[in-house]
């Protein structure tokens, strides 16, 4: 295939306004790959905060994505869930479907070490969830659930659903997915876990994982715990303040809130696993077809400015918003037809 020197890239021009830009592509060097994108996905929580310009100034360096272009708050090209085909690069990667932590862009050149081949048995469109499942893996390394635990995941978004599915594979663990949207019960069923709205969620739990990104969700997570129980907090609130009621039961029942984030490998495995090992594990876990329940919406790449605007405004209720790059040689079906 002949080399193309430009690509189309999604940028946040200013907070709340997105656009498609033409960007230059360098010719790949001997240790680099040229990837033609097939699918990407919008990480609704983090990308919505970035789109709205809500990254705190003191977190600009921490929140920088691996191949981010520009700087917070804008103009910036941000994203990290991309799957494509290697058109040029080392022989062992040429023609392979790969995952990369790259923003939404039709093609890109990155070091060969920055892409992970998608294993056999994992469809390319499902592979966009690798970054999300990687977050779930890290969270469970932090949480260290035990056989027979009673657990809830508060917030049925991409991360919460992924954690629930992984928990369901631990013998004897009872998992409840908790969300304010009753329609998520259908997704919970496909993931093989129970579902409850916050007012009907089970109590006296050993562990609650909160991904709700809301003070009400975190408060409810604490209320669901048994004495000595733990909340693993994965929500990222950006520049928003969070208020909790920590009087009474919080101290009397000796409850714990522990943060978890994917920027570094959990201390429980940092001595024996690298970030590459963790991402490779996430991709292998995606052989499980149950994760297709998260792929609820598909949009054309050209629609990204409107999609991000609607996601940030809370107007799109889907879980994972897939972005289709329209490869005519892509053998996989266009999910948009399935959701019309």
N, C-alpha and C positions, 0 to 999 in steps of 0.2 A: 504494500500500500504506500502511495506517495506521501511524503511528509507535508503536513499542513502547518503553517507558521502562526496561525491565530486560532483562538477558541472563544466561545461565548461563556461568560462568567456572571453569576448573580452577585450583586453588590448591594449593600445598604448605603444609599447615597447620603441620607441623613436619618436620624431616628424616626421610624414610622414610614419611611419611603424607600422602596427597593427598585432596582433597575437591572437590566441585562446589559453588560458591557462587552465589547470586543477587546481581548487581551492578547499580547504577543506570547508565543511559545518558543522557548529556546530549542535548538536541535539537541536531542539527548546524547549525552556522552557515553563512554563505554561502561560506566557503572550506574547508568540511569535507565529509566523506562519511560516510554510514551504510552499513556493509558487513554483509551477512548471510553468515555463513560457510558454505561448502559442504564444504571439506576443510581439514584441517591435518595436520601430520606431526610425529612425535617424532624429534628429533635425538638418537639413542641415546647417543652419547658425552657430549656436553655436558649434555644434560638429565638423564642418569643421575647425573652428578656433582652437579648442582644439587639433584636430588631427595634424594641422600644427604647433602646439607649439606657438600660437600667443596670449596666455593669458598674459597680462602685469603682471610683478612681484608684483606690488602693488595691484593687483586684485585677487591674488591667494586665499585668504580667502573668498572674496565675491563670487567668481565664483565656489566655491566648491559645488558639487552636494550632496544631502542628504546622499547617500550611496556610494559615491565615494571611491574607493580604490586606494592607492598610492597618489602621489602628482604631481602637475604641475612642469615642462612641461611633464615629463615622468620618469619612467613607471607609467601609470595611467589607471584605468578603469572608464570611464565616460559615463553618459547617464541618462535619467530620464523619459522615456516613455515606461513603461512595463506593460503588462497585463498577468495574469496567473490564475491558479486554486489553492486554498488553500488545500493542501493535509493533513497537520497536523496543529492543533491549536484549539482555543476555539470552542465549539460546534456550535455557531451561525455563524461562518465563514467557517467551514469545508465544502469543496465542492463548495464554492462560487467562482465566477469569480471576480477578484479584479484588481484594478489599483494601481500601486506603482511607486514612483519616484526612480527607481532603474536602474543601468547600465545594459547593455546587458549581460545576464547570464541565463543559462538553468534552474537554480533553486536557491533559496536564502532563508535565514532565517532573518526575520526582526520583530520588535515589531508589535503586532496586530494592534496598533493604527496607523501604517504607511501605512496600506492598506485601500482602499475605495471600498466597493462592487459596482460592475457595475450594474446599474439599469436594470430592465426588459425593453426590447425594444431597448437596445443598444447592437449590436453585439460586440463580443470581439475584433475583428480586428479594428472596428471603435473607440473603447474605448481607443486605444493608443493615440488618439488625445486629451485626456483630459488635459494634461499639456499645449498643445498649445491653446486650447479653454480657459483654465484658464488664460493664458496670455492675450487673447483677451478680456475676461471679465474685467480684471484689467485695461487694456488700455481704455476701454469704461467708466469705473468708473472715470479714470483720465480725459478723454476727455469730458464727460458729454454732448453728442450731444443732440440737441433739435428737437422737432417735426418739420418737414419741412426743416431741414438743407440740404444743398448741400455739399456732402462729397466725397472725393476720398481716396482710399487706394493705395499708391504707393508701388509696390512690390507684386507680386502675388505668394508668397511662402505660407508656412503653416500658419503663423501668419496673413499675409495680407488677405488671403482668408477667414480665420476664422472670422476676424474682419468684412470683407465685408458682410458675411452671417448674422452676428448678427445685423449689422446696417440695413440690408434689412428688418428686422422685426419691425423697429420703424416706426410708421405711418408717411407718407409724406416725409420721408428721401429719397433723390436721391443719389444713391451710384454708383460710377464708380471705377472699378478695373483697375489700370494703371500698365502696364508692358512692357518691351522692347521686350518680346517674343509674337508675334501675336497669337501663338497657344494657349495662355492662354484665348483667347476669348471664347473658348468652355467651359472651366472650369467656367468662369464668368457666362455664360448662365445657367449652371447647378446650380449655386449658386443664380440665380435670380437677378443679378446685371448687369449694363452696363460695357463695356470694352473699353479701348482706349490705344493706344501707347502714350508715353510721349508727342510727338509732336502734338497729336490730343486730348489731355485731356481737359475737360472743365475748364474754369477759373472762377474767382469771387466766389470761394468756401468759405463756412463758416469754414470748418474744413478739414484738410488733415492729414491722418495717414501715416507715412513713415516707411516702413519695408524693404526698398530696400538694406540696408547695403552698400550704395554707396554715395559718395559725390554728384554725378550727380543727383541721386534720391532725396536727401534732397534738393538740389538747386531747382529742378523742383517743389517739393512740395511747397516751398516758393512762387514760381512764379505763382502757381495756386490759391493763396488765394485772397479773397476780402479784402478791408481795415478792420483792426482789426481782421483778421483771425488768426487761430492757427494751427501750426503743432505739432502733438504728435509724438515724435521720439522714436521708439522702436528698431531701428537698434543697434546692438552692434558691434563695430569696432575693438575690441581687441586692438592690439598695433599699429594700422594704424592711421596716421594723416588724418584729414578731413579738406578740404579747402572750404570755402564758400565766395560768393560775397555778402557782407552785406551793401554795399553802396546803395544810392538812395532809391529804393522802400521799402527796409526793414524798415527803420526808418520813411520815409514819410507816409507809410501806416500802421504804428504801428503794425507790425506783431509780432507773438510770436512763439518761439520754446520751447516746454516743453518735458522733458524726461519722459519716463514711463518704468518701469521694474517690473518684477513679484516677486522679492525677498521678498517684503513686500506688505501687502494689501494697496491699494490706500488710501491716507488720507481721501478721500471722504467717505469711508466705514470702515476704520480701527477701529472705535468705536463700530461697530455693527456686523462685520463679521470677522471670523478667516480665516486662510489659508485653514483649512479643509472645512469650509462653502463654500469658493470660489471654491475649487476643486469639491465638491459635486454638486454645481450648474453647473459647466462645464460638468460633466458627465450627468446630466439630460438634458442639452441642446443638447447633442449628440444623443438624440432620433430622431433628425432631420436627415432623410436619405440624405439630400443634402450634408452633410459633406463627403459622400462616394466619391464625386468628387475629394477630395484631395488624395485619396488612389490610387496613380498612378502606383506604382511599388512594387513588392514583391520579396524577396530574401531569400534563405536559411541562417540559422544562420552561417553555415560554410563559407559563402561567405563574411562575414562582413569585414575582412581585405581589400579585394579588393573593396567592396562597399564604405567604408570610404575613401579609396585612390582616387577613381573616383569622389566621391562627393566633396572632398577637392580640386580636380583639375578642377572641373566644367564640368566633362565629362558626368554626369548623369542629364538630364534635368527634371526629374520627380519632383513632389511636395513633397509627403510623401513617403519615402522608408520604406516599411514594412519589418520586419524580421520575418520569419516563423520558429518556433521551431519544426515543424514536428510531433506534437502530433498525433499519429494514431487514438486516440479516439476523436479528434477534429471534431465536426459535421459540421463545417463551411468549405466552399470550399476554395481551394488554389487559391488565386488571380493570381498567376503566370500563370496559364493556361489561364486566361482571357486576359492576356496581351501579349501572344505569337503571 
